């Protein structure tokens, strides 16, 4: 599996160079693992290069799917057919209530703003994180922030002069041990990372994304979050909206042809026979082995150019 790195500050020329290198390869399945601002630029350049058409398959990690609300209409238009992931949050009464209170507060604080603020995943996580820290402060019995002053002459910068928190280690231990049912789901940290109960598999089509399935650590891929659900995704509309699922491979423009050596010897011509056409002078290679080889190559999931060499 080949990898291509794209710096976060890459200009269009750098992105185009990476895309053209990928275009020259036989594979047509690409996994994008980057933050959504850079991913949006990548897909816009890919569309301009003709790589958002049939035969191409694009899969993006949750760095894209989890931030669909921050993508512009132009960005979404360039991502048509992309499959991505986003953490799943059940639309409970608590989530609806939080969204309503957030919209009302936004109208009161910004009456001239026409954009209505809604509860995105990051806002839900932020709310749960603040709740977790408050709960940890109570559990650890932290009365107030306290800092130990640095020793004389050890502070090299203004930041060093702030000192070290006297309760930081205790508070951190309490936060890591905090578990509760938040509005975004179960809040539990393992090795400092929030454990997600499920991911939603989305297909970017039209003006947004539609759900085509789910992934959980226990059940893997499924169409719905129930034990009897089919263990496959719903129909996906790939880039270019082809009628069938792309094979994922193609013959690259600069690809080399596979050369198959054929032994030249007398006898057993039913298996392999090499002859020369007296009219055209073309070498003809036939026989049972040749027919079997041709059929096998036809049934490969990707095309391979080849020729027989006596």
C-alpha positions, 0 to 999 in steps of 0.5 A: 500500500502506497502512502502520500503525505500532503503538508497542511500548508501545501499550495495547489501546485503541491497538491496537484503533484500528489494527485497526478502521481496517484493518477499514474498508479493502477489503484483507484481506491484512495483513503484520505486521512487529514483535517477537513480544511486540507481535505476540502482543498484536496477534493477540489483539486481532485475534481479539477483533475478529473479524479472525482469521476467513475472508476475512482473510490474515495474514503475519508476518515472522521476528520472529514465526516465529523465536520460536515457542518463546517464545509461550504456548498462548494466543498460538498459539491467537490466531494460527491460520492465520497464515503466517510465516517462520523461519530454517532450521537443518538438524537435523545431528548437531552440532545434536542433540549440542548440544541433548543437552549443553544439556539435561544441563547444564540438569538439573545446574544447575537440578534443580528446574526442570521445564521442559527447556531445548532448543536454540532458534535464538537459542541456536544463533546465540549459540553460533556468535557466541561461537565467531566472537569467539574465533576472531577474537581468535586471528586478530587476535592480541589478548593481552588487553583494553586500554583507552586512558584518556580525556583529563583533563576529557573524561569526562562520565559514568562510562561515558566514564571506562572509556576506549576499547578499544585493540584494538577496531578490530582485533578488529572487522575480524577478526570481520567477516572470520571465516567457518566452518561453525557448528552453525546453518549457514554463519557469514558476515557481509556488511555486518555482517549474518549471511547466511542460507542459507534461510528456512522458511515456516510455517503456524501451526496447532493447537499450533504451526507446520507447514512449508509450504515454503522460500525461498532467494535462489537458488531463491525459493519451493519446497516442499523444499530440492532443485532439482526441488521444486515452486515453490509452497507446500504447502496453507495453512490460512488463518484460519477454515479456508476451503475456498478461498484468500481473495481478499484483498479485500472491500467495506468497511462504509463503502466508497463505491459506484463510479458509472459514467456512461452517455451518454443519446442516441438511436440504437444502442440495441443497445449502450446503451439507457436506458428507464423502467419504466412500472409501477415508475418504475425506470430500466433500463439495458441493451445490449451494452456494459452486459453486457460491463461486468457480466461484466468486473466479475464476474471481478475478483479482488475485489468492487466495488459499482457503479451506472450513472448516466445 
